Amino acid sequence: MSLYGMMRTGVSGMNAQANRLSTVADNIANSDTTGYKRSSAEFSSLIMPGTGGAYNSGGVTTTIRSAVSTQGVMTYTTSVSDLAVNGDGFFVVQDAGGTPYLTRAGSFVPDAQGRLVNAAGYQLMAYDYANGDPAATANGFEGLVPVQISDQEMTAAPSTEGIFSGNLPAGATPPAGPLPSSNSATAEYTSKTSLVAYDNLGNKKLLDVYFTNTGAGTWQVAVFDQSKATPGTSFPYTGGALGTANLTFDTTTGKLTGATTGVSFTVPGGQSLNLDLSKLTQLGTGFTVADAKVNGNAPSSIQKVQIGQDGIIYAQFADGSTKALYKIPLADVQSPDNLTAMPGNVYVESTDSGAVHIGFANEGKLGSIVSGALENSNVDIAEELTNMIAAQRSYTANSKVFQTGSDLMDVLVNLKR
């Protein structure tokens, strides 16, 4: 047995317990840090080969692990920009230099530019709806942009699509006069309704929609700009119909059949609009409107923001309309506990964690996004205090080993005196 080996083993034990105490100190200090994941020191023995019946003391090595996959308790708040992940997944954030990271710390608030930034200064990243319905980049961070919501700018969206559903009377007969599509002053129709659409500048455009029976199971739909109607009456409209279509219904089931299931036209001063009529029926009752929706909105500033469990950020305007702005993705790795922790309660992938995969909430094993909630630290103070006492006693015991070895070394040195 080597006295030097004995002392070295004692030092190894003290160093291991010091590492354990360091994790305890960090855990206690961050017990109230949003999204913090506790760290722990895992020990493994270090055996030195012995020869000739002599025992060579080895030591202990320390591996630091973080309980990243263990979810903390959620606390609900009154701020819609406070976000938590219920289940697997991480928010994607970036620092001021544009470097992406993963985090569970969702205490986001708008900065001076309207960007959502958490307590550590990291910006929330998402996919923008500016180019249509977003798709996640499965194996990279490309396409992600900082979420930026400003209530200082007025926005307007032109109408591009609409849905109209209801019933046309099965007992209707063709009118004796000209059809509305002729735009004749004596034009006749079966039923009429009106819809509101928006042009490029957000101006409201009132549209008159005429449904006219043209035979057994056949109808004509014609759309006109109400502002172009003849004063005091309707027909003729200056410029004629914006769009017309012929519909055919199955006289047995009353459902729309044939290739034409809607009418397309250009909103005056606006965009091309497709009015979906596929839910129309022809049954033995009067003309009824079940649903009528046209997208777009008038000029308005954002009044408030809503975030769904699917991660879609909606802006609600003063007129009550809503618009999808961003879709927040979630990132995940094969082994979250092996992610590399970085300052600011963020993580980056490591060789042991696996590559980052990005998807949307509620897809596969990814969890949901909860707005108005924060994930607490998963630190248990009582457990940490217990670990601290145990580490303290182990450290003291190892120091006794070192002290004993030192005393024996003094005896050995004094033998020749």
Salt bridges, closest charged atoms under 4 A:
ASP111 OD2 - ARG115 NE 2.98
ASP208 OD2 - LYS192 NZ 3.91
ASP332 OD2 - LYS365 NZ 3.65
GLU375 OE2 - LYS37 NZ 2.47
GLU375 OE1 - ARG104 NE 2.83
GLU383 OE2 - ARG38 NH2 3.96
GLU384 OE2 - ARG38 NE 3.10
